[in-house]
Amino acid sequence: MNTEEKYWSNRYQEKQTGWDIGEASAPLKVYINQLENKNQKILIPGAGNAHEAEYLFEQGFKNVFVLDISKQPLDTFKKRVPDFLKENLLHVDFFELSGTFDLIIEQTFFCSLEPTKENRNSYAKKMHQLLANKGQLVGLWFCHDLNKYDDRPFGGSKKEYLEYLNPYFETKTFDECYNSIKPREGNELFGIFIKK
């Protein structure tokens, strides 16, 4: 078990999962509700308890892949959603994943990585690599000063995020979220990025 896997497994065992709101977030539900192609291949990296995957599954999306470096939330998800395909639960390091996807949903994954330039550049590059031609990266990014918290979730600014994403993606939209849950109002950006 590597350092990252151990760290996250401990967080789940100790129930230190303050980022988990217990359901799919409203902005992502609104986005998912307007998707028409239910056959598209969707990845949710660093998915944790994967409420977004459960919501997608309930809406008839069957080609959904849930990835986490810790096995514990994947086991919990399988118990909660027993009909979800077991082979679509990926217990791997995001940076070691291969294959391509039509859509990648970002929900508190970027902010889980140590905020080094190397990590953040690797994130953008890997997202680009995993997306099919014209594939989309869609989701939520925390918008707060990195120094606001000493531990994960780390944040950043819209300007900083775009510096990492612009070389690889066209920005369709990236703005302050209008429908965040109350505790996150003013601290979330909703983005849709298209692979260049």
Backbone as CSV, one residue per row, in Angstrom:
resi,resn,N_x,N_y,N_z,CA_x,CA_y,CA_z,C_x,C_y,C_z
1,MET,0.856,-1.186,0.000,0.000,0.000,0.000,0.897,1.244,0.000
2,ASN,0.729,2.108,-1.029,1.574,3.297,-1.084,1.078,4.377,-0.121
3,THR,1.822,5.454,-0.020,1.522,6.513,0.956,0.145,7.126,0.735
4,GLU,-0.185,7.407,-0.536,-1.483,8.023,-0.838,-2.636,7.082,-0.488
5,GLU,-2.486,5.825,-0.855,-3.550,4.855,-0.551,-3.736,4.728,0.955
6,LYS,-2.643,4.678,1.671,-2.715,4.566,3.134,-3.396,5.797,3.738
7,TYR,-3.018,6.970,3.248,-3.604,8.218,3.755,-5.122,8.200,3.590
8,TRP,-5.587,7.889,2.365,-7.026,7.939,2.110,-7.774,6.811,2.806
9,SER,-7.178,5.650,2.885,-7.828,4.542,3.604,-8.023,4.909,5.070
10,ASN,-7.027,5.567,5.661,-7.150,6.031,7.056,-8.258,7.056,7.199
11,ARG,-8.371,7.963,6.229,-9.438,8.976,6.299,-10.815,8.307,6.308
12,TYR,-10.994,7.287,5.475,-12.288,6.600,5.440,-12.525,5.789,6.706
13,GLN,-11.501,5.116,7.197,-11.648,4.321,8.425,-11.994,5.205,9.620
14,GLU,-11.388,6.392,9.654,-11.620,7.312,10.783,-12.820,8.227,10.539
15,LYS,-13.513,8.006,9.417,-14.692,8.794,9.043,-14.384,10.292,8.973
16,GLN,-13.188,10.616,8.504,-12.792,12.012,8.285,-13.064,12.360,6.823
17,THR,-14.356,12.471,6.510,-14.767,12.683,5.127,-15.703,13.887,5.038
18,GLY,-15.221,15.012,5.527,-16.041,16.226,5.552,-16.468,16.730,4.189
19,TRP,-15.778,16.307,3.121,-16.145,16.732,1.771,-17.383,16.000,1.271
20,ASP,-17.739,14.885,1.920,-18.839,14.039,1.459,-20.165,14.601,1.978
21,ILE,-21.021,15.058,1.054,-22.291,15.664,1.476,-23.428,14.638,1.529
22,GLY,-23.108,13.369,1.238,-24.096,12.302,1.381,-24.994,12.086,0.175
23,GLU,-24.787,12.868,-0.873,-25.566,12.734,-2.104,-24.811,13.438,-3.222
24,ALA,-25.262,13.228,-4.457,-24.669,13.950,-5.577,-24.965,15.435,-5.399
25,SER,-23.991,16.277,-5.699,-24.175,17.717,-5.509,-25.144,18.275,-6.549
26,ALA,-25.871,19.314,-6.159,-26.893,19.911,-7.027,-26.343,20.341,-8.387
27,PRO,-25.177,21.014,-8.452,-24.684,21.426,-9.771,-24.447,20.246,-10.710
28,LEU,-23.955,19.142,-10.168,-23.707,17.982,-11.023,-25.006,17.268,-11.391
29,LYS,-25.980,17.272,-10.493,-27.288,16.699,-10.839,-27.905,17.463,-12.007
30,VAL,-27.858,18.793,-11.928,-28.423,19.629,-12.996,-27.721,19.323,-14.315
31,TYR,-26.407,19.188,-14.273,-25.649,18.873,-15.489,-26.025,17.482,-16.018
32,ILE,-26.039,16.495,-15.136,-26.354,15.114,-15.539,-27.757,15.030,-16.140
33,ASN,-28.699,15.776,-15.567,-30.093,15.722,-16.027,-30.263,16.159,-17.478
34,GLN,-29.325,16.956,-18.001,-29.476,17.409,-19.385,-28.675,16.548,-20.382
35,LEU,-27.974,15.529,-19.872,-27.223,14.643,-20.770,-28.185,13.700,-21.495
36,GLU,-28.033,13.584,-22.798,-28.942,12.748,-23.589,-28.355,11.382,-23.925
37,ASN,-27.045,11.337,-24.137,-26.410,10.080,-24.551,-26.087,9.226,-23.314
38,LYS,-26.927,8.260,-23.057,-26.737,7.429,-21.858,-25.736,6.306,-22.076
39,ASN,-25.196,6.215,-23.287,-24.205,5.179,-23.582,-22.775,5.693,-23.487
40,GLN,-22.609,6.985,-23.269,-21.243,7.513,-23.233,-20.466,6.926,-22.052
41,LYS,-19.177,6.819,-22.268,-18.291,6.223,-21.270,-17.836,7.330,-20.311
42,ILE,-18.173,7.158,-19.026,-17.956,8.204,-18.034,-17.028,7.711,-16.928
43,LEU,-16.073,8.544,-16.559,-15.148,8.236,-15.458,-15.337,9.255,-14.347
44,ILE,-15.361,8.756,-13.101,-15.328,9.634,-11.934,-14.084,9.255,-11.129
45,PRO,-13.007,10.050,-11.247,-11.763,9.724,-10.535,-11.780,10.246,-9.102
46,GLY,-11.076,9.549,-8.219,-11.055,9.963,-6.812,-12.471,10.074,-6.287
47,ALA,-13.288,9.090,-6.638,-14.741,9.194,-6.465,-15.216,9.059,-5.022
48,GLY,-14.394,8.477,-4.151,-14.833,8.297,-2.766,-16.113,7.480,-2.728
49,ASN,-17.117,7.973,-2.027,-18.379,7.243,-1.907,-19.252,7.328,-3.158
50,ALA,-18.793,8.099,-4.133,-19.334,8.075,-5.507,-20.843,8.300,-5.606
51,HIS,-21.325,9.317,-4.929,-22.758,9.626,-5.008,-23.149,10.030,-6.433
52,GLU,-22.221,10.661,-7.165,-22.498,11.047,-8.551,-22.673,9.804,-9.423
53,ALA,-21.853,8.787,-9.184,-21.972,7.535,-9.949,-23.314,6.860,-9.652
54,GLU,-23.709,6.886,-8.405,-25.011,6.298,-8.029,-26.138,7.041,-8.728
55,TYR,-26.049,8.368,-8.765,-27.077,9.170,-9.417,-27.122,8.873,-10.922
56,LEU,-25.955,8.813,-11.548,-25.889,8.473,-12.971,-26.526,7.109,-13.229
57,PHE,-26.199,6.136,-12.406,-26.710,4.776,-12.534,-28.236,4.770,-12.422
58,GLU,-28.750,5.533,-11.474,-30.210,5.628,-11.281,-30.889,6.264,-12.483
59,GLN,-30.167,7.137,-13.203,-30.731,7.815,-14.372,-30.574,6.995,-15.656
60,GLY,-30.005,5.782,-15.534,-29.910,4.902,-16.690,-28.571,4.884,-17.396
61,PHE,-27.562,5.537,-16.825,-26.214,5.486,-17.392,-25.531,4.218,-16.876
62,LYS,-25.151,3.335,-17.777,-24.573,2.052,-17.354,-23.080,1.945,-17.645
63,ASN,-22.540,2.882,-18.416,-21.138,2.815,-18.822,-20.314,3.796,-17.969
64,VAL,-20.501,3.669,-16.654,-19.876,4.575,-15.687,-18.772,3.823,-14.951
65,PHE,-17.634,4.476,-14.799,-16.487,3.881,-14.109,-16.134,4.734,-12.901
66,VAL,-15.978,4.062,-11.766,-15.678,4.718,-10.501,-14.252,4.350,-10.104
67,LEU,-13.414,5.346,-9.900,-12.014,5.094,-9.569,-11.673,5.692,-8.209
68,ASP,-10.981,4.915,-7.400,-10.438,5.457,-6.151,-9.175,4.693,-5.774
69,ILE,-8.250,5.398,-5.163,-6.988,4.784,-4.744,-7.182,3.918,-3.491
70,SER,-8.262,4.192,-2.754,-8.591,3.412,-1.562,-9.695,2.404,-1.888
71,LYS,-9.541,1.200,-1.426,-10.531,0.153,-1.704,-11.800,0.319,-0.862
72,GLN,-11.660,0.913,0.300,-12.775,0.990,1.242,-14.027,1.670,0.674
73,PRO,-13.926,2.875,0.067,-15.156,3.474,-0.465,-15.746,2.691,-1.632
74,LEU,-14.896,1.993,-2.374,-15.406,1.170,-3.480,-16.233,0.003,-2.938
75,ASP,-15.762,-0.606,-1.845,-16.517,-1.692,-1.204,-17.844,-1.180,-0.657
76,THR,-17.812,-0.002,-0.059,-19.031,0.611,0.487,-20.026,0.898,-0.633
77,PHE,-19.507,1.414,-1.743,-20.359,1.723,-2.898,-21.016,0.448,-3.434
78,LYS,-20.244,-0.617,-3.536,-20.776,-1.882,-4.068,-21.922,-2.406,-3.198
79,LYS,-21.803,-2.235,-1.887,-22.893,-2.656,-0.985,-24.123,-1.768,-1.176
80,ARG,-23.881,-0.485,-1.403,-24.982,0.476,-1.539,-25.680,0.335,-2.896
81,VAL,-24.899,0.006,-3.931,-25.447,-0.106,-5.292,-25.054,-1.484,-5.854
82,PRO,-25.683,-2.551,-5.365,-25.257,-3.915,-5.703,-25.349,-4.267,-7.188
83,ASP,-26.207,-3.573,-7.953,-26.361,-3.890,-9.370,-25.315,-3.206,-10.255
84,PHE,-24.515,-2.333,-9.672,-23.468,-1.653,-10.432,-22.405,-2.682,-10.829
85,LEU,-21.925,-2.612,-12.073,-20.939,-3.594,-12.552,-19.658,-3.549,-11.720
86,LYS,-19.315,-4.697,-11.154,-18.124,-4.788,-10.306,-16.856,-4.403,-11.070
87,GLU,-16.800,-4.800,-12.361,-15.593,-4.507,-13.145,-15.449,-3.012,-13.470
88,ASN,-16.492,-2.231,-13.189,-16.413,-0.777,-13.409,-15.974,-0.026,-12.153
89,LEU,-15.660,-0.789,-11.100,-15.096,-0.200,-9.880,-13.585,-0.382,-9.940
90,LEU,-12.864,0.702,-10.109,-11.432,0.657,-10.379,-10.621,1.058,-9.153
91,HIS,-9.952,0.075,-8.552,-9.087,0.339,-7.404,-7.661,0.527,-7.923
92,VAL,-7.412,1.707,-8.475,-6.101,2.011,-9.055,-5.757,3.472,-8.812
93,ASP,-4.494,3.783,-9.007,-4.013,5.156,-8.964,-4.426,5.829,-10.276
94,PHE,-5.079,6.957,-10.177,-5.532,7.710,-11.354,-4.418,7.862,-12.394
95,PHE,-3.212,8.151,-11.933,-2.109,8.437,-12.846,-1.582,7.177,-13.549
96,GLU,-2.065,6.013,-13.125,-1.668,4.762,-13.773,-2.786,4.178,-14.637
97,LEU,-3.903,4.867,-14.704,-5.052,4.380,-15.475,-4.789,4.539,-16.975
98,SER,-5.283,3.560,-17.750,-5.209,3.670,-19.212,-6.624,3.592,-19.769
99,GLY,-6.761,3.820,-21.050,-8.078,3.808,-21.678,-8.539,5.222,-21.974
100,THR,-9.716,5.335,-22.615,-10.279,6.658,-22.901,-11.747,6.708,-22.517
101,PHE,-12.195,7.930,-22.245,-13.562,8.179,-21.777,-14.132,9.377,-22.533
102,ASP,-15.460,9.382,-22.666,-16.129,10.508,-23.330,-16.312,11.687,-22.383
103,LEU,-16.461,11.371,-21.112,-16.733,12.394,-20.106,-16.033,12.005,-18.807
104,ILE,-15.364,12.973,-18.201,-14.796,12.766,-16.862,-15.444,13.787,-15.944
105,ILE,-15.970,13.297,-14.837,-16.623,14.170,-13.865,-15.683,14.426,-12.697
106,GLU,-15.423,15.697,-12.470,-14.537,16.157,-11.393,-15.390,16.568,-10.193
107,GLN,-15.140,15.938,-9.063,-15.843,16.313,-7.830,-14.883,16.078,-6.668
108,THR,-14.269,17.142,-6.218,-13.314,17.135,-5.093,-12.106,16.230,-5.316
109,PHE,-11.767,15.943,-6.583,-10.570,15.140,-6.834,-9.325,16.024,-6.960
110,PHE,-9.412,17.049,-7.792,-8.266,17.945,-7.979,-7.761,18.473,-6.641
111,CYS,-8.701,18.843,-5.776,-8.335,19.459,-4.488,-7.758,18.449,-3.497
112,SER,-7.815,17.160,-3.857,-7.264,16.137,-2.956,-5.763,15.948,-3.166
113,LEU,-5.259,16.436,-4.288,-3.841,16.261,-4.615,-3.003,17.334,-3.933
114,GLU,-1.831,16.943,-3.458,-0.907,17.935,-2.895,-0.703,19.027,-3.944
115,PRO,-0.866,20.298,-3.541,-0.889,21.386,-4.535,0.487,21.827,-5.034
116,THR,1.216,20.894,-5.627,2.489,21.251,-6.249,2.242,21.485,-7.740
117,LYS,3.106,22.247,-8.357,2.972,22.485,-9.804,3.065,21.167,-10.562
118,GLU,3.942,20.310,-10.112,4.117,19.010,-10.767,2.818,18.198,-10.719
119,ASN,2.184,18.108,-9.538,0.930,17.354,-9.401,-0.175,17.951,-10.258
120,ARG,-0.273,19.263,-10.248,-1.370,19.913,-10.951,-1.169,19.853,-12.466
121,ASN,0.066,19.969,-12.919,0.345,19.777,-14.344,0.050,18.340,-14.758
122,SER,0.434,17.386,-13.896,0.194,15.962,-14.187,-1.298,15.671,-14.271
123,TYR,-2.088,16.306,-13.405,-3.543,16.157,-13.413,-4.101,16.592,-14.770
124,ALA,-3.747,17.793,-15.204,-4.272,18.328,-16.465,-3.861,17.448,-17.643
125,LYS,-2.606,17.045,-17.650,-2.082,16.210,-18.741,-2.769,14.848,-18.775
126,LYS,-2.965,14.249,-17.602,-3.599,12.926,-17.529,-5.074,13.002,-17.920
127,MET,-5.771,14.048,-17.490,-7.172,14.226,-17.886,-7.269,14.289,-19.404
128,HIS,-6.375,15.052,-20.016,-6.348,15.179,-21.474,-6.104,13.816,-22.125
129,GLN,-5.157,13.079,-21.592,-4.798,11.759,-22.130,-5.962,10.774,-22.049
130,LEU,-6.736,10.832,-20.961,-7.821,9.868,-20.736,-9.092,10.185,-21.510
131,LEU,-9.185,11.388,-22.048,-10.397,11.758,-22.766,-10.292,11.413,-24.247
132,ALA,-11.399,10.934,-24.799,-11.486,10.684,-26.236,-11.478,12.034,-26.955
133,ASN,-11.342,12.004,-28.268,-11.365,13.220,-29.068,-12.636,14.029,-28.779
134,LYS,-12.464,15.295,-28.462,-13.564,16.210,-28.088,-14.273,15.797,-26.795
135,GLY,-13.644,14.917,-26.013,-14.204,14.530,-24.719,-14.243,15.726,-23.779
136,GLN,-15.041,15.596,-22.719,-15.236,16.728,-21.807,-14.851,16.387,-20.372
137,LEU,-14.236,17.367,-19.740,-13.963,17.341,-18.302,-14.937,18.327,-17.685
138,VAL,-15.797,17.824,-16.801,-16.873,18.647,-16.239,-16.915,18.473,-14.732
139,GLY,-17.111,19.559,-14.016,-17.279,19.389,-12.579,-17.063,20.633,-11.766
140,LEU,-16.680,20.387,-10.518,-16.561,21.443,-9.516,-15.137,21.513,-8.980
141,TRP,-14.662,22.735,-8.845,-13.341,22.993,-8.267,-13.528,23.963,-7.114
142,PHE,-12.887,23.697,-5.980,-12.967,24.622,-4.852,-12.219,25.903,-5.187
143,CYS,-12.847,27.012,-4.904,-12.248,28.311,-5.180,-12.003,29.021,-3.854
144,HIS,-10.890,28.724,-3.257,-10.483,29.442,-2.046,-8.972,29.423,-1.970
145,ASP,-8.452,30.321,-1.181,-7.011,30.460,-1.039,-6.404,29.153,-0.547
146,LEU,-5.302,28.760,-1.162,-4.615,27.531,-0.750,-4.243,27.562,0.721
147,ASN,-3.965,28.740,1.245,-3.527,28.853,2.640,-4.680,28.800,3.635
148,LYS,-5.898,28.752,3.115,-7.067,28.743,4.019,-7.101,27.473,4.862
149,TYR,-6.630,26.370,4.284,-6.602,25.104,5.002,-5.189,24.546,4.940
150,ASP,-4.788,23.874,5.997,-3.463,23.263,6.010,-3.472,21.853,5.446
151,ASP,-4.644,21.314,5.224,-4.750,19.940,4.740,-5.836,19.880,3.677
152,ARG,-5.991,18.727,3.092,-6.985,18.544,2.043,-8.390,18.769,2.595
153,PRO,-9.291,19.323,1.829,-9.151,19.668,0.421,-8.401,20.989,0.194
154,PHE,-7.448,20.963,-0.724,-6.737,22.172,-1.088,-7.551,22.935,-2.125
155,GLY,-7.316,24.204,-2.209,-8.059,25.011,-3.176,-7.149,25.633,-4.198
156,GLY,-7.608,26.728,-4.726,-6.882,27.462,-5.734,-7.803,28.532,-6.299
157,SER,-7.317,29.257,-7.267,-8.116,30.319,-7.879,-8.473,29.931,-9.310
158,LYS,-9.482,30.596,-9.836,-9.890,30.367,-11.221,-8.696,30.583,-12.152
159,LYS,-7.955,31.651,-11.931,-6.791,31.989,-12.763,-5.760,30.854,-12.718
160,GLU,-5.498,30.352,-11.515,-4.508,29.285,-11.363,-4.961,28.009,-12.068
161,TYR,-6.220,27.616,-11.855,-6.729,26.404,-12.499,-6.591,26.505,-14.021
162,LEU,-6.943,27.674,-14.569,-6.895,27.852,-16.016,-5.467,27.764,-16.552
163,GLU,-4.513,28.181,-15.755,-3.106,28.072,-16.183,-2.732,26.617,-16.443
164,TYR,-3.270,25.716,-15.630,-2.985,24.285,-15.810,-3.819,23.671,-16.935
165,LEU,-5.067,24.097,-17.049,-5.994,23.453,-17.984,-5.920,24.010,-19.406
166,ASN,-5.602,25.298,-19.556,-5.622,25.936,-20.877,-4.753,25.259,-21.939
167,PRO,-3.583,24.720,-21.600,-2.792,24.069,-22.652,-3.480,22.833,-23.263
168,TYR,-4.415,22.247,-22.540,-5.007,20.974,-22.956,-6.495,21.057,-23.316
169,PHE,-7.164,22.131,-22.875,-8.621,22.203,-23.008,-9.100,23.562,-23.490
170,GLU,-10.205,23.535,-24.236,-10.952,24.750,-24.527,-11.952,24.919,-23.387
171,THR,-12.102,26.120,-22.893,-13.028,26.377,-21.792,-14.397,26.742,-22.353
172,LYS,-15.379,25.888,-22.088,-16.762,26.192,-22.501,-17.402,27.116,-21.461
173,THR,-17.203,26.779,-20.215,-17.651,27.637,-19.119,-16.808,27.335,-17.887
174,PHE,-16.545,28.358,-17.089,-15.828,28.166,-15.821,-16.128,29.373,-14.945
175,ASP,-17.168,29.252,-14.145,-17.655,30.384,-13.363,-18.090,29.946,-11.975
176,GLU,-18.285,30.948,-11.127,-18.773,30.659,-9.777,-20.102,29.931,-9.886
177,CYS,-20.232,28.907,-9.093,-21.411,28.047,-9.102,-22.611,28.803,-8.521
178,TYR,-23.732,28.794,-9.227,-24.920,29.509,-8.755,-25.789,28.642,-7.848
179,ASN,-25.546,27.314,-7.845,-26.432,26.421,-7.087,-25.666,25.498,-6.143
180,SER,-24.602,26.021,-5.550,-23.852,25.253,-4.542,-24.713,25.040,-3.308
181,ILE,-24.371,23.994,-2.530,-25.026,23.852,-1.234,-24.556,25.005,-0.348
182,LYS,-25.357,25.358,0.645,-25.089,26.543,1.461,-23.662,26.642,2.006
183,PRO,-23.109,25.573,2.614,-21.757,25.708,3.163,-20.677,26.000,2.111
184,ARG,-20.995,25.749,0.838,-19.987,25.949,-0.217,-20.280,27.155,-1.102
185,GLU,-21.322,27.919,-0.775,-21.665,29.082,-1.586,-20.473,30.027,-1.695
186,GLY,-20.175,30.427,-2.914,-19.061,31.342,-3.153,-17.698,30.684,-3.155
187,ASN,-17.651,29.375,-2.894,-16.372,28.659,-2.832,-16.235,27.561,-3.876
188,GLU,-17.140,27.540,-4.864,-17.066,26.512,-5.897,-17.144,27.142,-7.281
189,LEU,-16.361,26.594,-8.191,-16.433,26.957,-9.600,-16.971,25.757,-10.364
190,PHE,-17.903,26.011,-11.284,-18.406,24.942,-12.154,-17.767,25.117,-13.520
191,GLY,-17.182,24.037,-14.042,-16.501,24.142,-15.321,-16.846,23.042,-16.297
192,ILE,-16.847,23.411,-17.568,-16.945,22.449,-18.666,-15.779,22.735,-19.596
193,PHE,-14.914,21.752,-19.750,-13.708,21.881,-20.567,-13.714,20.810,-21.652
194,ILE,-13.384,21.220,-22.871,-13.391,20.299,-24.016,-11.946,20.031,-24.439
195,LYS,-11.634,18.762,-24.614,-10.276,18.369,-25.009,-9.874,19.016,-26.327
196,LYS,-8.689,19.621,-26.339,-8.163,20.214,-27.567,-7.628,19.107,-28.466
